[in-house]
């Protein structure tokens, strides 16, 4: 297996100039140029020779080279057609890598896991475009893709939201959704100078270890998440008012107030004060 040649500014610039590559702002392209960060991502993702890895947005193949050296097989999904000839070049000699030119939101990842890995849990590793981070991560969880872990570079603010608890300013629907499916923890803070071009905000690598079974029992997952969204849509409103005013919910004022009271909470409680377990109990109460 060839050793990685990318991951530093000089070699990255050489590849970009060779192909006269123009960065596409619409795809949120920021390529990693720090080998220490790349090593840390591979270590924290716990990639081994028996693993099948899905990489989202390989760019010019920088992290793909590192993944190929560590994993049994890598499938990289890249939306930008202009990057495909570059990937064919930079990944030449890495026989365990397959590149798919498509929008990852349109790819049937569960089918891919079945075909490429016999339906066994896969590991996802990515330097995600900031504008599409949440749809990608939630799509992987909600579509019941067999996943062992997701290790991704995201905007630091988003990483913070994924791991915080009740009562904090960053706590919200994303925090609860991620924590229902996985155990999140930030493994590295990455400054803008580790990328080309430099983003305007700081980044973080976060690892999401998928639960075999969610940490709370819920009768109706979809209802619970509708309740959560309604609770945070208007953060200044009380939980009761948020639920009463939601077009997604059809419960009476009395049903909502009784369900909140069953948690031992007063009428002025807000959604940001409730834990995941309490949202599950609230949902189950409204189900009954």
N, C-alpha and C positions, 0 to 999 in steps of 0.2 A: 504493500500500500504506500502510495506517495505521501510524503509529509506535506502539511499545509504550507502554501507559499503566500497566501494573502493574510490580512490582519494587521498590516502596517501601512502608513500613509504612502510610502514610495511605491510599493507594488500595486496598491489600489489605484493610484493616479496613473500608473503605467497601463493598467488594463483599461481604465476609462478612456485614456487618450488613444489607445490602440483602436478602439471601436467608436471613437468620437461620441461617446455616450452623453446624452443630455438628461439630467435629472427631471423627473416628472413630479411636479408638486402635487398633482391629483392623487398620486399613489403614496404620498408621504414617505419618500425614499431618503433614508439616512443610513449610510453604510458604516459598520463598525470598523475602526482602525486601531484597535488596542488588543494585543494578543493576551494580555493578562485578564481582561474581561472575558474574552472568548474561552480561555482555560477555565475560568470560574463558572461560566455558564455550563460547560460540559460536565464539570465536577458536580455542581449542584443539581443537575438533571439526572445524575447517577446513571449515565449511559454505559452500557456494557455490550459485549459481542453478541449476546442473545436478543438484543432489543431491536424492535422495529420503530423507527423515528419518523414522525411527520414534521417537516419543517415548512412553515408558512412564510412566504416572502423571502426567498434565499438571496435576492439581489444579484450580486456578481459571484456568489458562491463562497463567500468568506467563511461563514459558520458551517456551511455544508461540508467543506473540506475537513473541518475539525470533527463534525458528526460522523462522517464517513470513516474516519480513522478509529472512532470509538465504538460505533454501532455495527450490528449485523447487516441492517438494510436501512436506507434513507429514501423517502419519497419527499421531494420538494415541490411545492405548488407556488408558481410565480405567475402573476397576472400580466406583467409587462412583457409584451412580445419582443421588444427591443433587447431584452436581457437574455433571451434564449440562446442566440449565437455565442454570447459571452460565457454563459453557463456551460455550453458544449465544450468550450475551450478550457475554462478553469477547472472543470470536473473531468476532463479527459484523463483516464487512468484510474479513476475511482469507479470500479466495476459494480459496487453495491449501491449506486445512486441512480434514481429515476426522477426525471424532471417532468412535471405536468404544467403546461401553459394554460392556466384557467384561473377564474375567480374562486377562491377557496369557499366562499359562501354558496357557490353553485355546485361544488363537488360533493358527492355522496361519500363522506368520510367513513361511515359505518361499512359501506360496501367495499371501500378501499381496504379497510382493516381486515375484512373477511377474505378478500382476494389475496392480499399480500402477507397477512399474518395469521391466517386461519381463525380469525375472529378473536384472537387473544388480545388483551389490553395493550395499547400502544402508548408511546411517550411522544408528547408534542413539545417542540422547541421552536422558538421564533423570536425575531426582532420585529415586533408588530408595528405597523403604521398606526399612529396615535388616533387617527380619525375613525378607525374601524375596530379598535381593540375590543370594546364591549360586545358588539355583534358576533365577533369571531369566537370569543371565549364562551359566551352564553349559548351560541349555536352548538358548540362541541358538547356542552353539558346537557342542554335541553333535547338534543336529538339522540340521546342515549348512545353516543359513540363509545365503544369500549376503550376507556382511557385509564392509564395508571397514574400519569402525572402530566401537568402542563408547566413548563418552565419558560417564561417569556420576558422579554424586555418591553417595558411599557413606560408611559409618562409617569413620573414619580407620584404625581397627584392621584393618578388612577390606582397605582399600587397601594398608596395609603388608604384609599377608599375601600379597597378590597379586604383589608385586614383589620380595620378598626371596629370597635364595639359601640354599644349604645351611649348616648349622651355626648358624643364628640361631633364636631362640626362636619366632619367628612363622612359620618355614618349615614347610610341611605340604602336605597333599593339594591344597588350593586353589591354593597357589603353583605347584605342578607342572602342574595342570590348565590354569590360565590361561596359563602360559608355554609350554605345548605348542601352544596355538592362537594366541597373540598376544604382541606385545611390549608390556609394561605400563610406564607411567611416570606418576607423580603430577604433576599440573600446578598444583594449588592446594590449600592447607590452608584450611578454612572453619570459623570459630568458631561456637559455638551462637547468638550474637546475630544471625546473618544469616538466621535462620529464625523463623517464627511457626507454632505455639508453639516455644519453644526446646527442642531435644533435650538430653538429659543428657550427651551425648558429642560430641567433635569430629568433623568431617566432612572429606572430601577429595574432590577431583575427580580421577579417574584415567582416562587414555586407554589403550585397548587396541587397538593396531594389528594387525589380523588378518594372519597369515602367509598367503601364497599356498600355501605348502607347509610343513608342520611342520618345525622345526629338527632333528628326529631321525627316523631311519628305524625304524619299528616294524612287525613282522609282524602283530601282533594288538593294536589299540588297547585294546579292552575288557579283555584280559588285563593289559596294562600298568597300567591304572587300578585293576583289582582288586588287583594287587600293591602299588600305591602306597597304596591305602586300608588294606590289611592291615598295611603297614609303619608307618602312623601311628595305627592304632586303639589301640595300647597303646605309647605313646612310651617307656616305661621298659624295654620288652623289646628284646632284640637283634633285628636284621632277620630272622635265621634263625628265632627263636622266633615272631615276629610272623607270618611266612609259614606256618610249620608249624601254628599254632593257628587259622588263618583257615578259616572254614566255606566261603568263596568259592573256595578253592584246593584242588586235589586232587593235589599233587605229593608225592613221598616225601621223607623227611628227607634222603636221599642226593642226590636231584636238586636240592633247594634248596641244600644245602651246596656242591655242585659248581658251581652257577650263581653263587653268591656268590664262591667262590674264583676263578672265571674273571675276575672284576673286579679281582683282585689285592687283595681285602679279607680281613681276618681274621675269625674266627667271632664276634667281639664287636662288629662294626660295627653301628650303628643306622641306621634308615631316614633320619633327618634329616641324615646325613652324605653321602647319595648325590645326585648331580646328576641332572637330567632325562636326560642322555645315558646315565648309568650305569643308571638304571631301564629305559631302552629296551634296553640291552644285556642286562640281567638277564632281561627279558621275552623277548627274542629267543632267549636261551640255553634258557630253559624251554620255548619253543615247539618247539625243534629235537629 
